[in-house]
Amino acid sequence: MALFCNIIISPKPFVLSCSYQKTHLSKTPQNTKQDPIFKIKGPATLSGHITISGSKNSSLALLAATLCCSGTSLLHNVPNISDIQAMASILSSLGAKVESFDGKMMVNSDGVGKVEVDLEEMRKIRGGFFVIGPLVARFGEAVVALPGGCNIGKRPVDLHLRGDGKVWAHTANVKGLVGGRFRLDYPSVGATETLMMAASMADGITLLSNVAKEPEVVDLARFLNDSGASIEGAGSDTLVIRGKSQLYGSECVIRPDRIEAGTFMIAAAITRSCISMSPVIPSRASCLIDKLSEAGCKISQVDQHTLRVSAVPALYPGDDLKSFGIKTSPFPGFPTDLQPQIMSLLTTCTGSSLVEESVFDNRMSHARELQKLGARIQVNGNSAIVFGKDKGSSLCGSRVIARDLRGGASLILAGLAAKGTTEIHKIEHIERGYENIVTKLQNLGADIERSTLPLLSSLV
């Protein structure tokens, strides 16, 4: 008789013990909490070269995948951001030994013996849910909290759970998961990666269809294959995975972050500047390159991994960049993680644009903040009409709030183009996904600084 694998999702952390203590009012002054902010003086003109960090999303998945491996795994080019630190804490809470040095992370999971994840760390990041696949594959169960991350709409976890619980049964006679067939209702990147990790250690062959084709899926498959797995079809809509009884630690260089590269490409466009960046994989940014070229930017490939983006008015015909429309969709379509940044750019173009969000159902909160800066945007559900600078948009500095990671990035871009000083609050969202963004922009000539204000005087 087969028993489904046991996955427990806890809405709150376990309380192991509780003791009563009287509460005393302290006469010692409490330290005033500080609110870190970004302050930007615009408009800016950028120039120079920028180095793109390793992919945040690839790093999170690969760190989780080290739990599948015996021995030590070494990852190079890992970005130093808060999401990565949270994932390292999750791995450590399970018993893994994690060391970080010089952009590298070394993980040894031989000591992992727990199935209960640090629930507080789990709530900080969406990527923490990736550990379900390896834990279920190794131990037949996992105890996790609902994941954190950005509030950008419904991000259901049922695809992860139905895959782990339906495709692979935890049998009574043989400890482990059994391969099978499963079709995703939607090509979710997270579900694809979670199921891929579990299937790589299942008994037999697993066929996954309608899976995500994103580059991060390809990166994960490459790492697992280097560790001894057998995964075919990464980058297509079907994966064939032949389970292995054991995987071994391997070494991997994290590919450059395509969303960070895209953000800096848009930074060049919105400031009408010329910058270069590397390393970049152009095939992973082709959709954005096409749209920026349509607007009037000149984008050239300097060498195999270097792009130059120019929006300097004298270098292209016409008076200014032209508006264009986008509709987000899974790869190779336009990435949802660049939609907010594109919206900022469109407020500075000529004409009107239609922005359609088809991946998440609540990814328009940045529009309200852009309006505080003088943007003219009409939001209707998951669509927005963005009016360019000749249609009523005129960006001027103001105080705004980063509601999520990519929405926060869009506010930085708008601040670079706006007249006057822009003050961005809740920057912890931005620092989840961009490594040293202030320093990188300063090196390009932007007038931006990170400072703190007393929390009581900040926006709420």
Salt bridges, closest charged atoms under 4 A:
ASP35 OD2 - HIS425 ND1 2.76
ASP83 OD2 - LYS56 NZ 3.50
ASP83 OD1 - ARG432 NE 2.83
GLU99 OE2 - LYS97 NZ 3.86
GLU120 OE2 - ARG123 NH1 3.55
GLU121 OE2 - LYS124 NZ 3.15
ASP158 OD2 - ARG162 NH2 3.27
ASP185 OD2 - ARG162 NH2 2.68
GLU216 OE2 - ARG258 NE 2.85
ASP219 OD1 - ARG222 NH2 3.95
ASP219 OD1 - ARG284 NH2 2.85
GLU232 OE2 - ARG242 NH1 3.33
GLU251 OE2 - HIS76 NE2 2.56
GLU260 OE2 - LYS440 NZ 2.66
GLU294 OE1 - LYS291 NZ 3.78
ASP320 OD1 - ARG272 NE 2.70
ASP320 OD2 - LYS389 NZ 2.10
ASP337 OD1 - ARG363 NH1 2.90
ASP337 OD2 - ARG406 NE 3.91
GLU369 OE1 - LYS372 NZ 3.07
GLU369 OE2 - ARG403 NH2 3.15
GLU423 OE2 - ARG399 NE 3.15
GLU423 OE2 - HIS425 NE2 2.95
GLU431 OE2 - ARG450 NE 2.60
